[in-house]
Every structure is written in structure tokens, then in C-alpha cells.
Amino acid sequence: MKKILNGLAAFGLVMAGTFGAALAAEEAHNAAEPTHFPIMKPTQEKWTFSGPFGQYDKAQLQRGLKVYKEVCSACHSMNLVAFRTLQDLGYTEAQVKAFAAEYEVQDGPNADGEMFTRKATPNDHFPSPFANEAAAAAANNGAAPPDFSLIAKARGVERGFPTFLFDIFTQYAEGGPDYIHALLTGYDHEPPAGMEIAEGTHYNPFFIGGKSLAMAKPISDDQVTYDDGSPQTVDQYSRDVSAFLMWAAEPHLEARKRTGFQVMVFLLLFGALVYVTKRKVWANVAH
């Protein structure tokens, strides 16, 4: 009995210490000096490609490409995305060729052993706006802009318990687009009183890496002209470019979901067939 009481006492001390440490950490985290990021978690947005039967909205992807080209491509590359894949967005081969020709890429060496610049073709990838990472960092306050090829899969905020359990059944995989949309629309928030923002950085409560980031607010209302009559607002621009970046990171999402559904149907039918066969084979066998 004495051993049991001693064990309970020790357990109580451990729990008290753990609770005290958690309480101290929570007290250390305040509005002016947060200790975990993002300060505000992104909200779960509605996307056409969410869920087991989700599909990309090609009109939205085309608008997102336009936003990327006119705004994001000035700083961010997409080195893993080839121009030819833009046909998946509904463009013709001629349109893709014309689009690629608007870019210049470095090629070579030529017969003289020198590198040269030429117009891009559909087989080329989106080029970087900078010669190298050092040049990119030098032009952006020491922080090289990340490549956007896989950014929608590389960024996301942990949703914690028990939300991640429900995500298993809803097949939630839109953390990246939710985060990108929240970040692009979060620049208008004012920092809390007493919070110190480093010079040359910009406060954004949705930034996953700290209180502020080097990138200034990249887009504003009416900055990009849409031809289909869609709203020309920061919110709409953010949604469209987030969807486009999701497609860039996972262009075969629709095919993957179709294959997954077909596999599940096959397994259900196969399971039912095995069960019926088992009942038939063992029906007249004594147990």
C-alpha cells in the first residue's frame, strides 16, 4: 500500500510540474511577444478540388496563372513546371507556344562554348527571375524568395488534435492553399500594441515563420485585369493564385482521386465476392 501511495505522490508531482511548465509557457506567450507561429491560424476555405471527388476549376486556374505571371513571377520561380503542362488548364498548343515565347531562357553552350539566351519553348520550364540564389537574396533584403513549384504542398499549418483525425475521413489536403490565401490577405492586420517589428519586414499574423516577413504586400485591388468578369479584389486574386499553385504542385490530383475511387469500388466488390464464395463453398460442410 505504501508503494502505491508513493507512486501516486510521484505521479502527482510530475503532473504538477508539467502543468506548471505549460502554464509558464502560456504566460510567456502574449500578444506583444508571441512564442509560437502563426499567430493566427488560417481558416479552412472552400475549394473546388477538395474532398474525394474534387476537381480543378480551369477558369480559376487560368486566372491564377495570370496573377502569377503579372505579380508573383517578378520574384518567384517555378523551376519544376514545364510550359507544355499548361494545356491541362484548357489552353491550345498554339496558345502555349505563344505564352512560352514571352519568356527567355539561357541555353548552351553553343559551338563557341558560350551560353546564350533564346525564347522559351513549351518544353522549357518557367525560368527564375534571378541569375542565382545569391542574387535573389541581394534583391530582397537578404531573403531569397522560395520557388513556387511545390509551395502549395510544402506550406501548411498543423491543425492539431482532434481536427487531424477528422481530416483522415474528409481527406483534407488543402492546408497549403488555405495558408497561401491567408498570408496574401493578412497584410492589413495591425500589430498588437507593444510588438516590435524588425525594420524592413512586414507584420502578418498568418506567417508561419515569425511575426513578420521580408515580402511586402504583393498585390492590391484592381492590380490584375480579369477578362471573365470575376471580382478584381485581393481576396479573389489570392484564391485564384492559391488554386493555381495547388495545381502546379499536384497536377495529377484529379486522376489520383479517380484511381482511388475505382480501387475502393473494386475492393468492396472483391470483398463481397470472396464472402459469397466462402458461404457457397462451406455451405454443406459440418462445423
Solvent accessible surface area in square Angstrom, and as a share of the most:
residue,aa,sasa,rsa
1,M,167,0.75
2,K,154,0.65
3,K,177,0.75
4,I,109,0.55
5,L,95,0.47
6,N,85,0.44
7,G,39,0.38
8,L,110,0.55
9,A,59,0.46
10,A,53,0.41
11,F,128,0.53
12,G,36,0.34
13,L,134,0.67
14,V,96,0.55
15,M,99,0.44
16,A,63,0.49
17,G,46,0.44
18,T,82,0.47
19,F,141,0.59
20,G,36,0.34
21,A,65,0.50
22,A,60,0.47
23,L,88,0.44
24,A,59,0.46
25,A,61,0.47
26,E,107,0.48
27,E,120,0.54
28,A,57,0.44
29,H,41,0.18
30,N,70,0.36
31,A,69,0.53
32,A,26,0.20
33,E,85,0.38
34,P,14,0.09
35,T,82,0.48
36,H,103,0.46
37,F,73,0.30
38,P,9,0.05
39,I,52,0.26
40,M,80,0.36
41,K,121,0.51
42,P,25,0.16
43,T,94,0.54
44,Q,110,0.49
45,E,34,0.15
46,K,189,0.80
47,W,16,0.06
48,T,73,0.43
49,F,1,0.00
50,S,41,0.27
51,G,18,0.17
52,P,56,0.35
53,F,143,0.60
54,G,7,0.07
55,Q,108,0.48
56,Y,21,0.08
57,D,55,0.29
58,K,109,0.46
59,A,50,0.39
60,Q,20,0.09
61,L,2,0.01
62,Q,60,0.27
63,R,33,0.12
64,G,0,0.00
65,L,5,0.02
66,K,62,0.26
67,V,2,0.01
68,Y,2,0.01
69,K,65,0.28
70,E,89,0.40
71,V,20,0.12
72,C,20,0.12
73,S,22,0.14
74,A,69,0.54
75,C,50,0.30
76,H,15,0.07
77,S,11,0.07
78,M,0,0.00
79,N,70,0.36
80,L,116,0.58
81,V,10,0.06
82,A,5,0.04
83,F,0,0.00
84,R,116,0.42
85,T,44,0.26
86,L,1,0.01
87,Q,81,0.36
88,D,76,0.40
89,L,0,0.00
90,G,46,0.45
91,Y,57,0.22
92,T,79,0.46
93,E,100,0.45
94,A,72,0.56
95,Q,93,0.41
96,V,2,0.01
97,K,105,0.45
98,A,62,0.48
99,F,32,0.13
100,A,0,0.00
101,A,39,0.30
102,E,109,0.49
103,Y,33,0.12
104,E,113,0.51
105,V,18,0.10
106,Q,132,0.59
107,D,48,0.25
108,G,28,0.27
109,P,92,0.58
110,N,62,0.32
111,A,113,0.87
112,D,118,0.61
113,G,54,0.52
114,E,109,0.49
115,M,104,0.46
116,F,78,0.33
117,T,85,0.49
118,R,75,0.27
119,K,135,0.57
120,A,5,0.04
121,T,61,0.36
122,P,28,0.18
123,N,110,0.56
124,D,25,0.13
125,H,77,0.35
126,F,2,0.01
127,P,37,0.24
128,S,51,0.33
129,P,57,0.36
130,F,46,0.19
131,A,97,0.76
132,N,88,0.45
133,E,132,0.59
134,A,77,0.60
135,A,38,0.29
136,A,9,0.07
137,A,23,0.18
138,A,88,0.68
139,A,66,0.51
140,N,33,0.17
141,N,118,0.61
142,G,60,0.58
143,A,50,0.39
144,A,36,0.28
145,P,28,0.18
146,P,57,0.36
147,D,50,0.26
148,F,25,0.10
149,S,1,0.01
150,L,91,0.45
151,I,13,0.07
152,A,2,0.02
153,K,101,0.43
154,A,67,0.52
155,R,82,0.30
156,G,31,0.30
157,V,25,0.14
158,E,151,0.68
159,R,71,0.26
160,G,35,0.34
161,F,156,0.65
162,P,63,0.40
163,T,45,0.26
164,F,98,0.41
165,L,71,0.35
166,F,127,0.53
167,D,21,0.11
168,I,115,0.58
169,F,170,0.71
170,T,78,0.45
171,Q,96,0.43
172,Y,38,0.14
173,A,44,0.34
174,E,8,0.04
175,G,18,0.17
176,G,4,0.04
177,P,0,0.00
178,D,4,0.02
179,Y,7,0.03
180,I,16,0.08
181,H,12,0.05
182,A,8,0.06
183,L,21,0.11
184,L,20,0.10
185,T,43,0.25
186,G,0,0.00
187,Y,25,0.09
188,D,105,0.54
189,H,73,0.33
190,E,145,0.65
191,P,50,0.31
192,P,43,0.27
193,A,104,0.80
194,G,64,0.62
195,M,18,0.08
196,E,134,0.60
197,I,53,0.27
198,A,66,0.51
199,E,176,0.79
200,G,41,0.40
201,T,40,0.23
202,H,69,0.31
203,Y,23,0.09
204,N,0,0.00
205,P,1,0.01
206,F,19,0.08
207,F,48,0.20
208,I,64,0.32
209,G,56,0.54
210,G,11,0.10
211,K,48,0.20
212,S,21,0.13
213,L,18,0.09
214,A,31,0.24
215,M,64,0.29
216,A,49,0.38
217,K,81,0.34
218,P,38,0.24
219,I,7,0.04
220,S,56,0.36
221,D,81,0.42
222,D,103,0.53
223,Q,88,0.39
224,V,1,0.00
225,T,85,0.49
226,Y,14,0.05
227,D,137,0.71
228,D,84,0.43
229,G,72,0.69
230,S,20,0.13
231,P,80,0.50
232,Q,50,0.22
233,T,54,0.32
234,V,21,0.12
235,D,60,0.31
236,Q,32,0.14
237,Y,1,0.00
238,S,0,0.00
239,R,61,0.22
240,D,0,0.00
241,V,2,0.01
242,S,0,0.00
243,A,1,0.00
244,F,0,0.00
245,L,3,0.01
246,M,0,0.00
247,W,6,0.02
248,A,10,0.08
249,A,15,0.12
250,E,28,0.13
251,P,50,0.31
252,H,133,0.60
253,L,2,0.01
254,E,46,0.21
255,A,43,0.33
256,R,121,0.44
257,K,26,0.11
258,R,129,0.47
259,T,76,0.44
260,G,34,0.33
261,F,105,0.44
262,Q,115,0.51
263,V,71,0.41
264,M,111,0.49
265,V,57,0.33
266,F,122,0.51
267,L,93,0.46
268,L,126,0.63
269,L,120,0.60
270,F,105,0.44
271,G,38,0.37
272,A,55,0.43
273,L,114,0.57
274,V,75,0.43
275,Y,126,0.48
276,V,92,0.53
277,T,68,0.39
278,K,107,0.45
279,R,136,0.50
280,K,161,0.68
281,V,94,0.54
282,W,126,0.44
283,A,71,0.55
284,N,154,0.79
285,V,67,0.38
286,A,99,0.76
287,H,195,0.87
